[in-house]
Amino acid sequence: MKRLNFTLDNNTVSLLNKLSEKYYGGNKSQTVRAALESLAARQGHDGWIITGYTPLRIDHEVNCHTCGSEHNEGNILFKPVFEKGNSPQAIKQIPSEEWVECSVCVEKQ
């Protein structure tokens, strides 16, 4: 383990505290690591990454892409919003199957 000394503005400190409490039990080191890993995954990626989700009222029975739980017509699920990478092959590689996530799985992401 190595100790680093750097200065963060008040808004960044507040965000770090909020995220660390919400997702990592107050562990700021783990929060910063997760943020850096997320940033690294986005840099130079060739295919597609999920940048967010949009709510969607489904009009038929469907299963969550991640956990497989079944959801009935009329439920609100979440459709991923993809960001294209740098590869010229990315257009051909976008997932073609129906892809929705339940709220539990979206919260875990």
Buried (B, 14 or more C-beta within 10 A) or exposed (E): EEEEEEEEEEEEEEBBEEBBEEBBEEEBEEBBEBEEEEEEEEEEBEBBBEEEBEEBEBEEEBBBBBEEEEBEEEBEBBBBEBEBBEEEEBEEEEEEEEBBBBBEBBEEE
